[in-house]
Amino acid sequence: MGAANQQATPVSYYIKLFICIMFLFFFNKLVPAWGGITDTGMASIGIFIGLVLMIVFNFGLIPSSLIAIFAVVHSGFLNGTDVIGQTIGNGSTVQLFFTFSICNSLIQTGAGAFIAKWMLSRRVIQGRPMVFCFVLLLAGWLSGPFMGSAGLVLIYTIMDYINDTLGYEKDSDFNMMTRIGLQSAGMIGMAFLPFKGVTLAIFTSIAGALESVGIETNYAYYMLGGAVIALLYCFAFLMAMRYLFRVDLGRLEALDITRMEGMSDLKITRPQVYSIVFSMAAILYTVVQLFLPRGAFQEYFSGITLWLWAALMMSVLALLRYKGKPVVEPEQMMEKIMWGVVLATVAPFCIEYCETLGVNGSFICLALISAAMFAFLTMAAVGPEPLLLSQEPFVKKPGYIWSHGLPVLVMGVLVIWTVSTVGAYVF
């Protein structure tokens, strides 16, 4: 009982947080203006006091500062774009930082791995080879944006179990083709969220260049196109695997993946739930904007801007407690930002291309990033590629990746080109 009490978050924590929130957002509502101070002036006084209290009460400098910035925008004194313009200067870059950080919580809490395991352990796909393989490829795709390289390691561990259970040889077409599919799907997945690594560098440079001439990119369109590419690619790869390369999938009828250690009785933890909810809330900001009717709330919501909304979601997530400890550490969520690649520049031709043809720049970003991340034929293709090519069957059969991977590469490029082109002209 004593140990449980030590793990619980003290009531005083929430009382202090409540006091800070009252100062940040409601001071001008509760305290009347005096001496010629305007309502906005009263709000700024409350924000200043609230920020100081959050820091004094040890709520953390990052979440305290970000919530205070949100309070400034909420007061109506500035909007999200104005705040960035008067401080860092480039809204596109900053919003990628914070959106990446909130999505990184999925890795920090293990929520991404849970989602993949949950998908593969559904009873409805057990004993159905084609359906199981399709879901397995989708899990491989999810490993890119939500699990990173560790996700591919998890997926390959599942492949090892399948081979051992069903008696597939390491150099069998089933094992080698499936691993090519998982690796390539994972690389496409890395392009789905333009908030991390090389994807971050390419998207930032293109979006910033387009923004400088008045062409805005829309994350909702970008991610919608990325999801369509993933579904079409996984389906096309499965069809090629089954009917072009004639891979034997019959043994999968006897597979019950839930018997694998760690795949049964899956239970999601509270931090994982929080991480999924707040990450999805951050990602869906631009999607919600597309459906809001014009009016005061739409103007207010748009004025927050994506960077500040993602920063708010990250801050709230960092302030939540589970067993007396923060659900996530904001410093850890932000430490994996590759600041060096953010400074990289590509793609000045995109500006003229979009201006001349009048096409949607979001899909041009999607095409370039997806194509760049899709390379998988050589060790130097993309960062995680050695995870595939260093495996024993590919070392023994170095030509396999070319004989079986090259047709898949062409097929994937066609899928990316088709979806991006249609999206660029339709939206």
Buried (B, 14 or more C-beta within 10 A) or exposed (E): EEEEEEEEBEEEBEEBBEBBBBBBBBBBEEEEBEEEEEEBBBBBBBBBBBBBBBBEBEBBEBBBBBBBBBBBBBBEBBBBBBBBEEEEEBBBBBBBBBBBBBBBBBBBBBBBBBBBBEBBBEEEBBEBBBBBBBBBBBBBBBBBBBBBBBBBBBBBEBBEBBBEBBEBEBEBBBBBBBBBBBBBBBBBBBBBBBBBBBBBBBBBBBBBBBBEEEBEBBBBBBBBBBEBBBBBBBBBBBEBBBEEBEBEBEBBEEBEBBEBEEBEEEEBBEBBBBBBEBBEBBBBBBBEBEEEEEEEEBEBBBBBBBBBBBBBBBBBBBBBBBEEEBBBBBEBBBEBBBEEBBEEEBBEEBBEBBBEEEBBBBBBBBBBBBBBBBBBBEEEBBBBBBBBBEBEBBEEEEEBBEEBBEEBBEBBBEBBBEBBBEBBEEB
